[in-house]
Amino acid sequence: MKRCATDDKVFFTYQKQKTCACDIQKMKMKMKMMMMMMILPEDIIIVILQYFGKDPKRLCRWRSVSRKWSLLCHHLVTSINSIHYKLQTDSVIQKFPNLTELNIASDMITNVSVQCLTNLTKLVIYRSASITDSSIQRLTTLTHLNLWGDVYNTITDASIQCLTNLTYLNIKNNNRITDASVQYLTTLTQLNLFHNATITDSSVQRLTNLTHLNLRRNSTITDSSVQCLTNLTELNLFRNSTITDSSVQWLTNLTQLDLGWNNTITDSSVKYLTNLRMLDLWCNLSIHI
C-alpha cells in the first residue's frame, strides 16, 4: 500500500512537472506569436482584418491548419478589439478616400476625415460624439444611415435634412432627430423607430415608399399615418399598443408581421393579410386564427 501511494505520488509529481514544461513551451510560443503581431505593419493588419471580415468562417478554417496557426489566430481574435480601436483614427481613414461603407465606434475619428468621404453610401455611428453636422451634411450620397442611440450622438436635423438619397434610417432610441428633417426623406424604404419619441405622424405619413417599418415599443406613431403606408411588407409591432386593427387591415402587402407581446391587434385585421409569410405571435393572446 505504501509503495502504491509512493508510486502515485511519483506519478503525480511527474505529471505536474510535465505539465509545467508544456506550459512553459506554450508560453514561449505565445510570446513568439505576440511578437509577430507586434511587428506586423499597420497596413498588413488592416488587410488581415478585411480578409476575415468578409467571411468569419475563414478564421475557423485557418485555425484548424496547425497548432501554431491556431495560436496565432487566437491572438488575432483576442486582440482584434484593441487593434480595431487603434485603427479608428483620422490618419487611417484618410488613407481610404474612396470608402463607400464606414462603421464608427470611436471618438478618434472626427470631421477632419469623414467630411472628405464623399463616396460614402453606408454610415454607422455608435458611441461617438466627434462626428457633427458639419461633416454629415456633406455626405449627400448616403443611402444607409444608422444613428442608434443619442447618448453620445450629436447629429441633428440640420444635417439629416440634406440627406435626401437615404433609403435606410435607424434612429432607435434617438431623440435628437425630429420631424423637421425626416419629413424630407421621401425616398426612405426602411425606417427604424424602435423606442423613438420624437418622430410623429406628421412626417411618417409622407413616407409612402416605406416597405419596412419598426415600431417596437413606440407609442408616438398612430393609425393615422400607418394606414397611409400601403407599400409596407414588413412591420414590427412588438409591445406596441398604439397601432390598432383600423390601420393594419389596409396593409395587405405585408409578408412579415411581428405581434410579440401585442394584444391590441386582433383577428379582425390579420385575416385580411393573406400575403403573410412570417407571423410572430410570441406571448400574444389576441390572435386566434
N, C-alpha and C positions, 0 to 999 in steps of 0.2 A: 504494500500500500504506500509505503514511504517512497519507494522507487518510482511508483506511478506518479505520485504527487510531484516528485522531483522532475520526472520527465515532462509532466505537464508544465511545470514552472520553466524548465529549459526551453520547451517548445514555445511557450508564451513569450519568453524573452527573445527568442529567435525571431518570432513573427513580428514583435514590436520593433526590433532592430531593422528587420527587412522593410517594414512599413515606413520607418523613418528614412531609410535610404532612398526609397521610392519617392517619398515626399520631397526630399532634397533635390532629387533629379528632376521632378516635376517643376519645382520652384525655379531651377536653373533654366528649364525650357521656357517657362512663363516669362522669366526675365529677358530671355533672348527675343521672344515674340513681342514683348512690350517695347524693347529697344528697336525692333523692326518698325513698329508702329510710330515710334517717336521720330525716327529718321526719315520716314516717308515724306516726300514733298507734299505741300498742301494740295497742289493740282492733282496728284495721284490719288490722294484720299477722296477728293471730290469725284473722280472717275469711278472709284470703288463703290462709293455710296450711291452714285447714279445707276451703276450696273445692277446692284442688288435692289434698288428702289423699284426697278421695272418689274422684277419677278422675285418675291421673297423666297420662293421655293428653291431658287438657285443657291441661296445660302445654305439650305439644308443639304443639298446635293454636294456642295463644296465641302461641308463639314465631314461628310462620310468618306472622303478620299483617304485620309490617314489621320493618325493621332496628332501629328504636328499641324496639319491643316486645320483640324478640328480646334486645336488650341488657339491658333491664330484667329479663327472665326469667333471663338469665344471672346477674345479680347476686342475684336471688332464690334461685336454686339454690345458688350458691357460698356464700351467707351463711346458708343455711337452718339449718345445724348450730349456728352460734353464736347465731342468733336463737332456735332451739328450746331451746338450753340456758338462755338468759336467761329464757325464758318459764316454765321449770320451777322456779317458786318458790311458796311458800305463798300469797303475795299474789295471784298469778294464779289458782291453783287455787280459792281461796276465792271467786272471782267466779262460779264454776260449781258451786253446791252440789248440783245435780241430775245431775251426771255419772253415767253408767252404765258407761263404759269409761275406763280410765286406764293409760297406759304411763309408768312412772317409770324414768328413767336418770340421775338427778341427786341428789346429797346435799342440794340446796337445797330439795327437797320433804320435809317432815317429818311427824311425827304430828299436828302442830298443824292441818294442813289435811285430811289423809287420814282422820282419825278422824270427821270430820263428813260424809263422803261415804257416807251410809247407803243410798244407792240404787245403789251400785256392783254390777255383776254380773260385770264382767271387769277383772282387775288383772294387770299385768305389772310385775315389779320386777327390774331388771337393774342391777348395779353401783351399788347404793345401800345404805348402811348406816344411813341416817337413819330408816327405817321399822322399827318394832319391834312386838312382840306386843301392846303396849298399844293400838295403833290397829287392827291386823288383826283382833283378836278382836271388834271392834265391827261388822265388815263381814259380817254374817251372811247378807246377800242374795247374796253372791258365788257364782257358778256356774262361773266360769273363773278359775283362778289359775296364773300362771307364775312359778316361783321358781328358774329355771335358774341353777345355779352357787351356791356357798356362800362364795366368797372375800370378797365384800362383803355378802352377805346375813346378816341377823341374826334372821330369823324362825325360830321353833322350834315344837315340838309344843304348847306352851302355848296358842297362838292357833289353830293349824290344827285342833285337835280341836273347836273351836267352829263351824267352817265346814261344817256338815252338809248344806248345799244344793249343795255342789260337784259338778259333773258332769265337769269337766276339771281335771286337775292335772299340771303339768310340774315334776318335781324332778330333771331331768337334772343330773348332776354335783353334786347337792346331798346332803350327808351330815349335815345338821343335822336334817332331818325323819326320824322313825323310825316303827316300827310302833305306837308308843304313841298316835299321833294318826291315822294312816292307817286303822287298823282300824275307826274310827268313820265313815269316809267311804263308807258303803254305797251312796250314790246315784251314785258315780263311774261314768261310762261310758267315759272316756278317761284313760289313765294313762301317763305317760312316765317310764320308769325307766332311760333310757339312761345307762350308766356309773354306776349308783347302787349303793352297797354297804351301805346301812343298812336298806332295806326288804326284808323276808323273806317266806317262805311263810305265816307265821302271820297276817299281815294281808291279803296278796293273796288267799288262799283265801276270805276273807269277801266279796270284791268281785265277787260273781256277776253284777252288772249290767254289768260291763265289756264293751264292744264293740271298743275299740281299746286295744292294749297294745304298748308299745315296750320290748323287752328287748335292744336293741342293746348289745353289749359288756357285758352284765350276767351276772355269774357267781354271783349270790346266789339268784335265783329258780329253783326246780327244778320237776320234773314234778309233784310232789305238790300244788302249788297250781294250776298251769296246767291240769291235767286237770279242774279244777272250773269253769273259765271257758268253759262251752259256748256262751255267747252271743257270744263273740268273732267279729267279722267281719274285723278287720284285726290282723295280728300281725307284728312286726318282730323277726327273729332274726338280723340281720346280725352276723357274728362272734360268735355265741353258741354255746358248746359244752356248755352245761349242760342245755338242753331237748332231749329225745330223742323218738324215734318213739312211745314209750309214752304220752305225753300228747297229742301233736299229732294222732294218729289219731282222737281223740274230738272234735276241733274242726271238725266237719262244716259249721258255718255260715260258715266263713272264705271271704271273697271276695278278700282281698288277703293275700299272704304273701311276706315278704322273707327269702330264704335266701342272700343275698350272702355270700361267704366263709364259708359254713357247710357243713361236711362231716359233721355229726352226724345231721341229718335225712336220711332215705333214702326210696326209692320205697315202702317198706313202709307208711309212714303217709300220704304225699302222695297215693297212689292212692285214698284214701277221701275226699279233699277235692274232691268233684265240683262244688262251688259256686264254686270259684276263678275269678276273672275277671282277676286280676293275680298273676303269679308271677315274682319277681325271682331269677334264678339267676346273678348276677354272680360269676364266679370260683368256681362251685360244681362239684364233681367227683363228688358223690354221688347226684344226681338224673339218672336216665336214661330217664324215661318219655317 
